[in-house]
Amino acid sequence: MNILTEIHRHENLNILGKAVYRTAIRGVALRGRELLMVHSTEVGDYKFPGGGMNEGEEHEQALRREIHEECGMSLLHFGQGIGAVVEYIRPQEKDYDVFKMTSYYYLCEVDNVFGEQKLDAYEKDLGFKPVWLDIDETIRANKSLLAREQIPGWLKREIFVLEYIRQNLF
């Protein structure tokens, strides 16, 4: 899958040094000009449903699990890959130089029922709720948060992908 961009969340990282790696899978479900997004009612941002892969999972399995956990929905179709974003982050793990996260974005289809979510504690704290939202409104809402002193680490990644989708899929 093509790398769409690389994002350096922190300055002065040794990206060639000893790394912790994480792979994440994210779903892009379209309904006209609306996208399925996960809204943080605490922060106000919107992110694509998805998250880190568990050991032994394939991309489709991980996306199916994440959409069920974050949205309470079923994955009906696992579609083509849109692209990947690589992020370089200061690691929390001692003796590592960089945390390298690669997020793979896939087109997908989901059922139309928001069921019961199975959120992690931090997701509950952030008030994660699934919503269908117009792509322009989503970009506008996320960009409005950039002026804040503290923003979610994923915000710039999600804005980039939203703009890429608007330019290439609409």
Z-matrix of the N, CA and C atoms (Angstrom, degrees):
N
C 1 1.455
C 2 1.526 1 108.66
N 3 1.317 2 116.49 1 140.97
C 4 1.463 3 121.21 2 -179.05
C 5 1.522 4 112.10 3 -68.36
N 6 1.324 5 115.67 4 139.77
C 7 1.461 6 121.46 5 171.74
C 8 1.525 7 106.82 6 -81.61
N 9 1.332 8 116.95 7 119.25
C 10 1.465 9 121.45 8 -178.66
C 11 1.517 10 111.74 9 -79.09
N 12 1.332 11 116.63 10 -38.62
C 13 1.461 12 121.21 11 179.21
C 14 1.523 13 109.20 12 -165.76
N 15 1.326 14 114.96 13 165.02
C 16 1.466 15 122.73 14 171.89
C 17 1.519 16 106.93 15 -120.60
N 18 1.324 17 115.74 16 136.50
C 19 1.465 18 121.84 17 -178.50
C 20 1.518 19 108.34 18 -121.20
N 21 1.308 20 115.94 19 128.18
C 22 1.465 21 122.18 20 176.05
C 23 1.528 22 107.01 21 -101.43
N 24 1.330 23 116.29 22 102.37
C 25 1.466 24 120.29 23 -177.41
C 26 1.523 25 112.23 24 -70.82
N 27 1.315 26 116.68 25 -25.71
C 28 1.466 27 121.21 26 -179.63
C 29 1.519 28 109.31 27 -131.12
N 30 1.312 29 115.82 28 152.74
C 31 1.463 30 120.98 29 178.58
C 32 1.526 31 110.34 30 -84.40
N 33 1.320 32 114.57 31 160.35
C 34 1.469 33 123.00 32 173.34
C 35 1.527 34 114.07 33 58.85
N 36 1.314 35 116.76 34 38.50
C 37 1.461 36 120.53 35 174.49
C 38 1.520 37 109.22 36 -92.22
N 39 1.315 38 115.78 37 140.42
C 40 1.458 39 120.68 38 174.60
C 41 1.528 40 107.33 39 -86.88
N 42 1.339 41 116.52 40 88.47
C 43 1.465 42 119.78 41 -174.05
C 44 1.525 43 112.75 42 -71.23
N 45 1.326 44 116.85 43 -11.52
C 46 1.462 45 120.36 44 176.98
C 47 1.529 46 111.85 45 -97.76
N 48 1.329 47 115.92 46 -0.87
C 49 1.459 48 120.37 47 -177.90
C 50 1.522 49 112.39 48 -82.60
N 51 1.325 50 115.08 49 -163.88
C 52 1.460 51 122.12 50 -178.62
C 53 1.528 52 109.00 51 -67.07
N 54 1.334 53 116.01 52 124.32
C 55 1.459 54 120.52 53 -170.80
C 56 1.522 55 112.95 54 -120.29
N 57 1.325 56 114.20 55 148.27
C 58 1.456 57 123.49 56 165.81
C 59 1.523 58 104.78 57 -99.09
N 60 1.328 59 117.09 58 130.70
C 61 1.463 60 121.08 59 -176.69
C 62 1.525 61 110.51 60 -111.42
N 63 1.314 62 115.41 61 141.79
C 64 1.464 63 121.34 62 173.76
C 65 1.523 64 107.83 63 -141.18
N 66 1.308 65 114.92 64 137.44
C 67 1.457 66 121.42 65 177.41
C 68 1.519 67 108.28 66 -113.75
N 69 1.328 68 115.93 67 131.63
C 70 1.459 69 121.66 68 178.83
C 71 1.525 70 109.25 69 -124.13
N 72 1.321 71 115.14 70 149.85
C 73 1.456 72 122.71 71 179.09
C 74 1.522 73 107.39 72 -120.47
N 75 1.341 74 116.74 73 132.45
C 76 1.463 75 120.94 74 -176.57
C 77 1.526 76 109.77 75 -131.47
N 78 1.327 77 115.50 76 139.56
C 79 1.454 78 121.12 77 -176.08
C 80 1.516 79 113.08 78 -100.93
N 81 1.324 80 115.52 79 139.49
C 82 1.462 81 122.47 80 176.31
C 83 1.528 82 106.75 81 -117.57
N 84 1.336 83 115.36 82 98.18
C 85 1.463 84 121.85 83 178.85
C 86 1.522 85 108.03 84 -103.35
N 87 1.322 86 116.08 85 126.09
C 88 1.463 87 122.19 86 -176.77
C 89 1.520 88 110.48 87 -108.92
N 90 1.331 89 115.10 88 143.98
C 91 1.468 90 122.70 89 172.83
C 92 1.528 91 106.09 90 -140.84
N 93 1.325 92 115.98 91 87.90
C 94 1.465 93 119.82 92 -170.77
C 95 1.519 94 108.87 93 67.86
N 96 1.343 95 117.12 94 -124.51
C 97 1.467 96 121.41 95 176.53
C 98 1.529 97 111.67 96 -93.19
N 99 1.320 98 116.21 97 4.97
C 100 1.458 99 119.95 98 179.51
C 101 1.523 100 110.62 99 -94.75
N 102 1.327 101 113.62 100 150.24
C 103 1.463 102 122.21 101 176.49
C 104 1.517 103 108.95 102 -121.24
N 105 1.323 104 116.16 103 147.51
C 106 1.456 105 120.21 104 170.10
C 107 1.522 106 107.01 105 -77.75
N 108 1.331 107 115.69 106 120.37
C 109 1.461 108 121.31 107 -179.13
C 110 1.524 109 108.92 108 -129.57
N 111 1.322 110 115.79 109 160.18
C 112 1.457 111 122.08 110 172.72
C 113 1.523 112 106.21 111 -106.94
N 114 1.333 113 115.39 112 118.39
C 115 1.464 114 122.49 113 -176.68
C 116 1.522 115 109.61 114 -97.10
N 117 1.329 116 116.73 115 131.26
C 118 1.462 117 121.47 116 172.29
C 119 1.524 118 107.33 117 -90.44
N 120 1.331 119 116.59 118 109.93
C 121 1.459 120 119.91 119 179.98
C 122 1.526 121 111.40 120 -70.72
N 123 1.321 122 117.96 121 -18.13
C 124 1.468 123 121.46 122 177.77
C 125 1.523 124 112.26 123 -81.50
N 126 1.322 125 117.24 124 -41.72
C 127 1.470 126 121.90 125 -174.89
C 128 1.525 127 111.34 126 -98.13
N 129 1.332 128 116.60 127 -36.52
C 130 1.452 129 120.91 128 -179.90
C 131 1.514 130 114.69 129 101.31
N 132 1.325 131 117.99 130 0.08
C 133 1.467 132 121.01 131 -177.96
C 134 1.524 133 110.89 132 -89.85
N 135 1.337 134 113.40 133 169.13
C 136 1.459 135 122.58 134 177.82
C 137 1.518 136 108.81 135 -126.30
N 138 1.339 137 116.42 136 135.44
C 139 1.461 138 121.24 137 177.63
C 140 1.521 139 109.16 138 -133.03
N 141 1.326 140 114.89 139 157.05
C 142 1.458 141 119.53 140 176.02
C 143 1.526 142 109.12 141 -71.20
N 144 1.343 143 117.64 142 143.02
C 145 1.460 144 118.20 143 175.88
C 146 1.525 145 110.16 144 -65.35
N 147 1.303 146 114.84 145 140.02
C 148 1.459 147 120.07 146 179.53
C 149 1.507 148 110.54 147 148.87
N 150 1.320 149 115.14 148 -179.13
C 151 1.451 150 119.77 149 -179.85
C 152 1.514 151 111.05 150 173.51
N 153 1.311 152 113.98 151 -166.63
C 154 1.453 153 121.09 152 -174.31
C 155 1.520 154 113.32 153 -67.50
N 156 1.329 155 114.01 154 147.95
C 157 1.461 156 120.95 155 178.07
C 158 1.522 157 109.78 156 -81.14
N 159 1.314 158 115.40 157 142.47
C 160 1.454 159 120.75 158 171.52
C 161 1.522 160 108.57 159 -86.00
N 162 1.328 161 115.61 160 156.86
C 163 1.462 162 120.00 161 -179.88
C 164 1.526 163 110.32 162 -57.43
N 165 1.319 164 115.48 163 132.54
C 166 1.453 165 121.40 164 177.88
C 167 1.521 166 115.08 165 86.71
N 168 1.331 167 117.96 166 -6.80
C 169 1.461 168 120.55 167 -179.88
C 170 1.524 169 111.64 168 -80.78
N 171 1.305 170 115.99 169 146.71
C 172 1.461 171 123.25 170 168.38
C 173 1.524 172 107.11 171 -90.05
N 174 1.329 173 116.90 172 165.80
C 175 1.461 174 120.76 173 -177.84
C 176 1.533 175 111.69 174 -56.93
N 177 1.329 176 116.86 175 -46.03
C 178 1.468 177 119.75 176 -178.42
C 179 1.525 178 111.38 177 -63.49
N 180 1.320 179 117.45 178 -41.72
C 181 1.468 180 120.82 179 178.73
C 182 1.522 181 110.79 180 -61.24
N 183 1.326 182 116.63 181 -43.57
C 184 1.462 183 120.76 182 -179.03
C 185 1.526 184 110.88 183 -63.81
N 186 1.329 185 116.89 184 -43.31
C 187 1.464 186 119.28 185 -179.89
C 188 1.526 187 110.87 186 -66.58
N 189 1.318 188 117.10 187 -40.67
C 190 1.469 189 121.03 188 178.04
C 191 1.538 190 109.84 189 -58.48
N 192 1.320 191 116.45 190 -46.20
C 193 1.472 192 120.95 191 -179.95
C 194 1.522 193 111.02 192 -64.26
N 195 1.335 194 116.87 193 -47.18
C 196 1.466 195 120.54 194 -176.28
C 197 1.530 196 112.37 195 -64.85
N 198 1.326 197 117.44 196 -41.23
C 199 1.469 198 119.84 197 179.04
C 200 1.526 199 109.92 198 -65.22
N 201 1.317 200 116.45 199 -37.13
C 202 1.464 201 119.45 200 177.31
C 203 1.528 202 110.51 201 -66.94
N 204 1.324 203 117.61 202 -44.62
C 205 1.464 204 121.10 203 -178.37
C 206 1.526 205 112.18 204 -67.02
N 207 1.335 206 117.28 205 -48.24
C 208 1.466 207 120.35 206 -173.13
C 209 1.524 208 113.75 207 -82.86
N 210 1.332 209 117.26 208 -28.18
C 211 1.468 210 120.34 209 -174.49
C 212 1.528 211 113.48 210 -118.74
N 213 1.323 212 117.52 211 -13.87
C 214 1.456 213 120.25 212 -175.41
C 215 1.518 214 112.04 213 68.21
N 216 1.325 215 116.90 214 24.16
C 217 1.464 216 122.51 215 -176.23
C 218 1.524 217 110.30 216 -112.90
N 219 1.322 218 114.86 217 163.52
C 220 1.461 219 120.93 218 175.73
C 221 1.518 220 109.91 219 -102.08
N 222 1.317 221 115.82 220 139.80
C 223 1.460 222 122.18 221 174.18
C 224 1.524 223 107.67 222 -80.62
N 225 1.339 224 116.29 223 119.52
C 226 1.465 225 120.86 224 -179.50
C 227 1.517 226 112.32 225 -93.60
N 228 1.334 227 115.81 226 -33.63
C 229 1.467 228 119.84 227 -178.23
C 230 1.525 229 109.33 228 -148.35
N 231 1.319 230 115.46 229 129.77
C 232 1.464 231 123.29 230 176.01
C 233 1.517 232 106.15 231 -99.11
N 234 1.323 233 117.09 232 110.18
C 235 1.455 234 121.65 233 -172.15
C 236 1.514 235 114.35 234 -96.84
N 237 1.330 236 114.11 235 -161.16
C 238 1.462 237 120.28 236 -176.08
C 239 1.523 238 111.55 237 -73.06
N 240 1.320 239 114.59 238 154.41
C 241 1.447 240 120.53 239 176.92
C 242 1.516 241 111.17 240 -73.64
N 243 1.322 242 115.99 241 139.18
C 244 1.468 243 122.05 242 176.95
C 245 1.519 244 109.71 243 -90.29
N 246 1.325 245 116.01 244 -41.54
C 247 1.451 246 121.63 245 -179.04
C 248 1.515 247 109.91 246 158.15
N 249 1.324 248 115.46 247 178.62
C 250 1.462 249 121.27 248 -177.65
C 251 1.521 250 110.11 249 -126.95
N 252 1.324 251 115.07 250 153.16
C 253 1.461 252 122.70 251 175.36
C 254 1.526 253 107.07 252 -123.52
N 255 1.328 254 116.17 253 129.75
C 256 1.461 255 121.69 254 177.89
C 257 1.521 256 107.88 255 -104.41
N 258 1.335 257 116.17 256 129.33
C 259 1.464 258 121.40 257 177.85
C 260 1.521 259 109.44 258 -118.14
N 261 1.326 260 114.64 259 137.92
C 262 1.463 261 121.86 260 176.04
C 263 1.523 262 107.08 261 -109.86
N 264 1.335 263 115.39 262 123.59
C 265 1.454 264 122.10 263 -170.96
C 266 1.520 265 108.74 264 -131.63
N 267 1.331 266 116.77 265 149.60
C 268 1.463 267 120.38 266 174.87
C 269 1.529 268 107.57 267 -66.37
N 270 1.335 269 118.08 268 125.41
C 271 1.467 270 120.04 269 -175.81
C 272 1.526 271 112.20 270 -75.58
N 273 1.321 272 115.40 271 147.23
C 274 1.461 273 120.64 272 172.23
C 275 1.523 274 110.09 273 -84.45
N 276 1.319 275 115.58 274 -23.16
C 277 1.458 276 121.18 275 -179.49
C 278 1.526 277 110.16 276 -73.21
N 279 1.318 278 115.47 277 133.72
C 280 1.461 279 120.94 278 179.04
C 281 1.535 280 109.47 279 -69.83
N 282 1.305 281 116.29 280 150.96
C 283 1.467 282 123.56 281 176.69
C 284 1.531 283 113.94 282 70.00
N 285 1.328 284 117.51 283 17.85
C 286 1.461 285 121.29 284 173.97
C 287 1.520 286 108.64 285 -119.32
N 288 1.332 287 115.35 286 150.71
C 289 1.462 288 121.01 287 -178.56
C 290 1.521 289 113.24 288 -92.49
N 291 1.330 290 115.98 289 -29.79
C 292 1.462 291 118.85 290 -173.16
C 293 1.529 292 110.26 291 -155.87
N 294 1.308 293 115.11 292 147.15
C 295 1.460 294 123.08 293 170.88
C 296 1.520 295 105.50 294 -105.61
N 297 1.324 296 116.61 295 117.56
C 298 1.465 297 121.18 296 -176.26
C 299 1.525 298 108.55 297 -111.03
N 300 1.336 299 115.15 298 112.96
C 301 1.457 300 119.87 299 179.39
C 302 1.520 301 109.61 300 -111.50
N 303 1.320 302 115.22 301 127.69
C 304 1.459 303 121.49 302 176.43
C 305 1.519 304 107.98 303 -111.67
N 306 1.339 305 115.65 304 119.88
C 307 1.464 306 122.43 305 178.93
C 308 1.520 307 108.97 306 -105.08
N 309 1.324 308 115.83 307 122.09
C 310 1.463 309 122.77 308 178.48
C 311 1.531 310 108.68 309 -100.80
N 312 1.323 311 116.15 310 127.16
C 313 1.465 312 122.16 311 -178.16
C 314 1.525 313 109.68 312 -105.79
N 315 1.344 314 115.61 313 130.33
C 316 1.461 315 122.14 314 -178.88
C 317 1.524 316 110.56 315 -126.98
N 318 1.334 317 116.00 316 138.53
C 319 1.454 318 119.73 317 167.44
C 320 1.519 319 107.71 318 -65.26
N 321 1.323 320 116.44 319 145.20
C 322 1.455 321 119.66 320 178.78
C 323 1.520 322 109.63 321 -155.48
N 324 1.316 323 114.92 322 164.86
C 325 1.456 324 122.09 323 172.86
C 326 1.520 325 107.30 324 -121.54
N 327 1.332 326 115.04 325 141.02
C 328 1.463 327 121.10 326 -179.70
C 329 1.525 328 108.61 327 -127.83
N 330 1.344 329 115.82 328 162.28
C 331 1.459 330 117.69 329 173.69
C 332 1.530 331 108.22 330 -70.62
N 333 1.304 332 117.24 331 176.84
C 334 1.465 333 119.09 332 -171.19
C 335 1.522 334 112.79 333 -108.02
N 336 1.319 335 117.31 334 23.93
C 337 1.457 336 120.89 335 -176.73
C 338 1.524 337 109.56 336 -120.79
N 339 1.340 338 115.85 337 123.07
C 340 1.464 339 119.90 338 173.15
C 341 1.524 340 107.29 339 -81.05
N 342 1.315 341 116.44 340 109.68
C 343 1.457 342 120.99 341 178.81
C 344 1.522 343 110.64 342 -96.06
N 345 1.317 344 115.15 343 -160.23
C 346 1.464 345 121.02 344 -179.10
C 347 1.527 346 110.19 345 -73.13
N 348 1.328 347 115.07 346 130.56
C 349 1.462 348 120.65 347 177.53
C 350 1.527 349 109.70 348 -83.40
N 351 1.330 350 115.60 349 155.74
C 352 1.465 351 122.59 350 174.68
C 353 1.523 352 106.73 351 -127.96
N 354 1.325 353 115.30 352 76.40
C 355 1.460 354 121.68 353 -171.19
C 356 1.518 355 112.51 354 -87.64
N 357 1.341 356 115.21 355 148.49
C 358 1.456 357 121.56 356 169.02
C 359 1.528 358 107.97 357 -69.82
N 360 1.331 359 116.61 358 164.33
C 361 1.465 360 120.71 359 -177.61
C 362 1.531 361 111.76 360 -57.97
N 363 1.340 362 117.77 361 -44.46
C 364 1.467 363 119.12 362 -178.14
C 365 1.527 364 110.99 363 -67.09
N 366 1.337 365 117.48 364 -31.36
C 367 1.465 366 120.97 365 177.82
C 368 1.530 367 110.33 366 -69.12
N 369 1.334 368 116.73 367 -38.48
C 370 1.468 369 120.48 368 175.04
C 371 1.521 370 110.09 369 -63.50
N 372 1.340 371 116.06 370 -43.84
C 373 1.467 372 120.31 371 179.59
C 374 1.523 373 111.91 372 -60.17
N 375 1.329 374 116.78 373 -34.61
C 376 1.467 375 121.22 374 179.50
C 377 1.529 376 112.13 375 -83.12
N 378 1.325 377 117.04 376 -3.89
C 379 1.459 378 121.03 377 177.57
C 380 1.517 379 113.64 378 67.24
N 381 1.334 380 117.09 379 43.64
C 382 1.466 381 121.03 380 -177.70
C 383 1.535 382 111.05 381 -63.04
N 384 1.331 383 115.59 382 126.99
C 385 1.466 384 122.85 383 176.55
C 386 1.525 385 108.78 384 -138.13
N 387 1.334 386 118.18 385 132.02
C 388 1.466 387 119.99 386 177.50
C 389 1.525 388 110.70 387 -75.95
N 390 1.332 389 115.43 388 141.51
C 391 1.468 390 121.37 389 178.65
C 392 1.529 391 109.09 390 -146.61
N 393 1.320 392 115.49 391 154.98
C 394 1.459 393 121.81 392 167.06
C 395 1.514 394 105.57 393 -99.95
N 396 1.331 395 116.95 394 127.40
C 397 1.465 396 119.99 395 -176.18
C 398 1.523 397 109.91 396 -143.02
N 399 1.335 398 115.77 397 141.78
C 400 1.457 399 122.16 398 176.86
C 401 1.527 400 110.02 399 -57.18
N 402 1.318 401 116.76 400 138.92
C 403 1.463 402 120.83 401 -175.83
C 404 1.525 403 112.14 402 -60.01
N 405 1.339 404 117.89 403 -40.12
C 406 1.465 405 119.66 404 -179.86
C 407 1.525 406 111.23 405 -65.98
N 408 1.330 407 117.14 406 -40.54
C 409 1.467 408 120.85 407 177.28
C 410 1.528 409 110.78 408 -64.02
N 411 1.318 410 116.28 409 -39.01
C 412 1.467 411 120.97 410 -179.96
C 413 1.522 412 110.55 411 -63.62
N 414 1.323 413 116.87 412 -47.19
C 415 1.469 414 120.80 413 178.96
C 416 1.520 415 110.05 414 -61.92
N 417 1.327 416 116.59 415 -45.73
C 418 1.470 417 120.88 416 -178.97
C 419 1.533 418 110.83 417 -60.17
N 420 1.331 419 116.72 418 -45.76
C 421 1.470 420 120.61 419 -179.43
C 422 1.525 421 110.99 420 -62.70
N 423 1.335 422 117.33 421 -45.36
C 424 1.467 423 119.88 422 -179.42
C 425 1.521 424 111.40 423 -66.54
N 426 1.329 425 117.72 424 -41.84
C 427 1.468 426 120.01 425 -179.92
C 428 1.527 427 111.71 426 -64.62
N 429 1.323 428 117.10 427 -31.07
C 430 1.467 429 119.89 428 -179.58
C 431 1.527 430 111.84 429 -65.03
N 432 1.324 431 117.21 430 -19.61
C 433 1.469 432 121.29 431 -179.47
C 434 1.527 433 112.81 432 -85.79
N 435 1.328 434 117.88 433 -13.42
C 436 1.471 435 120.90 434 -175.06
C 437 1.524 436 113.19 435 -62.11
N 438 1.320 437 117.74 436 -26.09
C 439 1.464 438 120.97 437 -178.51
C 440 1.529 439 112.48 438 -76.89
N 441 1.311 440 117.15 439 -12.44
C 442 1.469 441 120.29 440 -179.92
C 443 1.523 442 110.81 441 -68.54
N 444 1.314 443 114.28 442 154.77
C 445 1.462 444 119.82 443 178.23
C 446 1.522 445 111.10 444 -67.76
N 447 1.324 446 116.76 445 -41.51
C 448 1.464 447 120.69 446 179.00
C 449 1.523 448 108.67 447 -118.26
N 450 1.324 449 115.02 448 125.02
C 451 1.460 450 120.73 449 178.51
C 452 1.528 451 108.58 450 -128.04
N 453 1.328 452 116.82 451 155.57
C 454 1.470 453 118.16 452 176.21
C 455 1.523 454 110.32 453 -59.33
N 456 1.312 455 116.29 454 141.81
C 457 1.461 456 120.63 455 -178.42
C 458 1.510 457 113.29 456 -58.22
N 459 1.315 458 116.81 457 -29.18
C 460 1.463 459 120.78 458 -176.21
C 461 1.521 460 113.58 459 -85.59
N 462 1.327 461 119.06 460 -4.45
C 463 1.461 462 121.26 461 -171.42
C 464 1.528 463 113.00 462 -60.02
N 465 1.316 464 117.90 463 -47.28
C 466 1.472 465 119.99 464 -178.62
C 467 1.525 466 111.16 465 -64.64
N 468 1.326 467 116.57 466 -37.48
C 469 1.466 468 120.35 467 177.43
C 470 1.525 469 110.32 468 -62.05
N 471 1.320 470 116.40 469 -46.80
C 472 1.459 471 119.64 470 -176.75
C 473 1.527 472 111.46 471 -67.83
N 474 1.331 473 117.85 472 -37.67
C 475 1.468 474 120.18 473 176.22
C 476 1.525 475 109.70 474 -62.30
N 477 1.324 476 117.21 475 -44.63
C 478 1.467 477 120.09 476 179.00
C 479 1.529 478 110.61 477 -57.63
N 480 1.328 479 117.10 478 -48.35
C 481 1.466 480 120.60 479 -176.60
C 482 1.530 481 110.51 480 -67.58
N 483 1.315 482 117.88 481 -40.24
C 484 1.467 483 120.41 482 176.89
C 485 1.524 484 111.01 483 -58.37
N 486 1.326 485 116.74 484 -45.79
C 487 1.465 486 120.17 485 179.53
C 488 1.529 487 111.29 486 -66.84
N 489 1.312 488 117.02 487 -36.83
C 490 1.464 489 121.03 488 176.67
C 491 1.533 490 109.84 489 -62.35
N 492 1.320 491 116.67 490 -45.14
C 493 1.464 492 121.03 491 179.81
C 494 1.527 493 110.45 492 -63.86
N 495 1.328 494 116.92 493 -44.75
C 496 1.468 495 119.66 494 -179.82
C 497 1.528 496 110.61 495 -59.62
N 498 1.320 497 116.34 496 -40.05
C 499 1.461 498 120.84 497 -177.52
C 500 1.533 499 112.45 498 -75.31
N 501 1.326 500 117.20 499 -33.93
C 502 1.465 501 120.12 500 -171.04
C 503 1.528 502 116.04 501 -107.60
N 504 1.328 503 117.82 502 -18.65
C 505 1.463 504 119.48 503 -176.82
C 506 1.521 505 113.57 504 -114.43
N 507 1.329 506 117.81 505 -10.19
C 508 1.470 507 120.49 506 -179.29
C 509 1.509 508 110.23 507 -110.92
